[in-house]
Amino acid sequence: MARYLVTGGAGFIGSHLCRRLVAEGHAVRVLDNLSTGKRANLEGVEVDWAVGDLRDEALLAAALRGVEYVYHHAAIASVAVSVAQPLLEQEVNVVGTLRLLEAARQAGVRRLVFAASAAAYGNNPESPKREGMRPEPASPYGLSKVAGEYYCRIYSEIFGLETVCLRYFNVFGPRQDPASPYSGVISLFVKRLLLGQPPIIQGDGEQSRDFVYVEDVVQANLRASQVDQARGEVYNIGCGCSTTIKELAGLLNQLLGTGLEPEFAPARPGDVRRSLADISRACAGLGYAPAFTLTEGLARTLEWMRAANLSN
Ligand SMILES: NC(=O)c1ccc[n+]([C@@H]2O[C@H](COP(=O)([O-])OP(=O)(O)OC[C@H]3O[C@@H](n4cnc5c(N)ncnc54)[C@H](O)[C@@H]3O)[C@@H](O)[C@H]2O)c1
């Protein structure tokens, strides 16, 4: 039985990861300050809680005792907050990550997997995105994620703490905060469709995203902690397929049995036009293989929204 620490384990992605680890019989500790995460996300799941801030060195040392693998998800995962409070973003996402790396090194952790982001590519128009492309973060959030990656690599190279960075694209699924800048559009469309209102598309609807179902992201994390050759590497984690916002609205209409033509509003300034992951490195290096189509993932998400009564 391995001991795992999941930072940000009370959040959207972290809670799915914790649930899977516990289901597989592992001992899991969660470090989370419950700022956007919730205890309810882990209701009925037996985890050891370390409630507090990632930047608290004493808490980190205690939380890492006996831990072999760390999955690092705690962060301020909001572009808007990072623009409003860039210093806070730097403190939590960069200094917090560095403190965690240092504490993990001292605690003799075997491997740390870092939740990096497609925000590293920023507005680079090249498509699909490949890991070797020069990072061009366009927000303090994107920059903080790139800095986290570089610290991970440096700790791998200099200190021998094994690290793996996973650049997530647009993760979606149950328990996602509808305000998420990544896939909040799904919740917004669903809410309107169920009220009999047309979805509102900002821009021409031809902007596209690589939507990846959260269980596939969990799969990538499990592989990243286990595959030997992954250490020191960076991998894109998406579905490897592109969906326009217009197509997304059509798909949701179909799944919900509504037939509401979208309405169009002015484009959001700075909206990335195309975001598509080249996942060949993750497939070859990690043995990663997305198991959920967008339709399957959306169907499961809708089921959860209905059960949680979030859709009305
Ligand atoms: N959702 C996506 O599509 C996506 C895409 C790319 C990268 N990511 C990254 O994945 C990770 C998880 O994202 P998410 O969507 O689950 O977001 P989330 O907000 O649900 O999860 C983040 C968690 O970190 C916790 N946290 C925040 N600040 C903390 C601090 N100072 N100390 C301790 N805990 C703190 C929050 O309470 C929350 O539980 C983040 O690092 C995010 O940057 C997410």
The ligand as an SDF file (V2000), in Angstrom:
LIG
                    3D

 44 48  0  0  0  0  0  0  0  0999 V2000
   -9.5680   22.4200  -14.8450 N   0  0  0  0  0  0  0  0  0  0  0  0
   -8.7640   22.4750  -15.8970 C   0  0  0  0  0  0  0  0  0  0  0  0
   -9.2260   22.3590  -17.0370 O   0  0  0  0  0  0  0  0  0  0  0  0
   -7.2830   22.6680  -15.7240 C   0  0  0  0  0  0  0  0  0  0  0  0
   -6.4980   22.8680  -16.8680 C   0  0  0  0  0  0  0  0  0  0  0  0
   -5.1170   23.0450  -16.7300 C   0  0  0  0  0  0  0  0  0  0  0  0
   -4.5380   22.9770  -15.4830 C   0  0  0  0  0  0  0  0  0  0  0  0
   -5.3150   22.8050  -14.3860 N   0  0  0  0  0  0  0  0  0  0  0  0
   -4.6500   22.7380  -13.0770 C   0  0  0  0  0  0  0  0  0  0  0  0
   -5.1380   21.6020  -12.3760 O   0  0  0  0  0  0  0  0  0  0  0  0
   -5.1650   21.8830  -10.9800 C   0  0  0  0  0  0  0  0  0  0  0  0
   -6.5410   21.5860  -10.4130 C   0  0  0  0  0  0  0  0  0  0  0  0
   -7.4870   22.4330  -11.0710 O   0  0  0  0  0  0  0  0  0  0  0  0
   -9.0620   22.3400  -10.7850 P   0  0  0  0  0  0  0  0  0  0  0  0
   -9.7460   22.6910  -12.0260 O   0  0  0  0  0  0  0  0  0  0  0  0
   -9.3660   21.0600  -10.0970 O   0  0  0  0  0  0  0  0  0  0  0  0
   -9.2380   23.5750   -9.8020 O   0  0  0  0  0  0  0  0  0  0  0  0
   -9.8260   23.6590   -8.3060 P   0  0  0  0  0  0  0  0  0  0  0  0
   -9.8710   25.1180   -7.9810 O   0  0  0  0  0  0  0  0  0  0  0  0
  -11.0700   22.8670   -8.2030 O   0  0  0  0  0  0  0  0  0  0  0  0
   -8.6840   22.9490   -7.4470 O   0  0  0  0  0  0  0  0  0  0  0  0
   -7.6200   23.6390   -6.8370 C   0  0  0  0  0  0  0  0  0  0  0  0
   -7.5760   23.2170   -5.3740 C   0  0  0  0  0  0  0  0  0  0  0  0
   -6.4520   23.8530   -4.7500 O   0  0  0  0  0  0  0  0  0  0  0  0
   -6.8650   24.3540   -3.4740 C   0  0  0  0  0  0  0  0  0  0  0  0
   -5.9940   25.4900   -3.1400 N   0  0  0  0  0  0  0  0  0  0  0  0
   -5.9400   26.6990   -3.7480 C   0  0  0  0  0  0  0  0  0  0  0  0
   -5.0150   27.4820   -3.1650 N   0  0  0  0  0  0  0  0  0  0  0  0
   -4.4600   26.7440   -2.1630 C   0  0  0  0  0  0  0  0  0  0  0  0
   -3.4530   27.0120   -1.1910 C   0  0  0  0  0  0  0  0  0  0  0  0
   -2.8410   28.1910   -1.1300 N   0  0  0  0  0  0  0  0  0  0  0  0
   -3.1470   26.0440   -0.3130 N   0  0  0  0  0  0  0  0  0  0  0  0
   -3.7790   24.8340   -0.3500 C   0  0  0  0  0  0  0  0  0  0  0  0
   -4.7430   24.5330   -1.2490 N   0  0  0  0  0  0  0  0  0  0  0  0
   -5.0730   25.4750   -2.1520 C   0  0  0  0  0  0  0  0  0  0  0  0
   -8.3240   24.7340   -3.6620 C   0  0  0  0  0  0  0  0  0  0  0  0
   -9.0490   24.8060   -2.4520 O   0  0  0  0  0  0  0  0  0  0  0  0
   -8.8130   23.6150   -4.5780 C   0  0  0  0  0  0  0  0  0  0  0  0
   -9.2800   22.5040   -3.8350 O   0  0  0  0  0  0  0  0  0  0  0  0
   -4.7120   23.3260  -10.8170 C   0  0  0  0  0  0  0  0  0  0  0  0
   -3.3500   23.3360  -10.5030 O   0  0  0  0  0  0  0  0  0  0  0  0
   -4.9430   23.9300  -12.1970 C   0  0  0  0  0  0  0  0  0  0  0  0
   -4.0730   25.0000  -12.4530 O   0  0  0  0  0  0  0  0  0  0  0  0
   -6.6780   22.6550  -14.4690 C   0  0  0  0  0  0  0  0  0  0  0  0
  1  2  1  0
  2  3  2  0
  2  4  1  0
  4  5  1  0
  4 44  2  0
  5  6  2  0
  6  7  1  0
  7  8  2  0
  8  9  1  0
  8 44  1  0
  9 10  1  0
  9 42  1  0
 10 11  1  0
 11 12  1  0
 11 40  1  0
 12 13  1  0
 13 14  1  0
 14 15  2  0
 14 16  1  0
 14 17  1  0
 17 18  1  0
 18 19  2  0
 18 20  1  0
 18 21  1  0
 21 22  1  0
 22 23  1  0
 23 24  1  0
 23 38  1  0
 24 25  1  0
 25 26  1  0
 25 36  1  0
 26 27  1  0
 26 35  1  0
 27 28  2  0
 28 29  1  0
 29 30  1  0
 29 35  2  0
 30 31  1  0
 30 32  2  0
 32 33  1  0
 33 34  2  0
 34 35  1  0
 36 37  1  0
 36 38  1  0
 38 39  1  0
 40 41  1  0
 40 42  1  0
 42 43  1  0
M  CHG  2   8   1  16  -1
M  END
$$$$
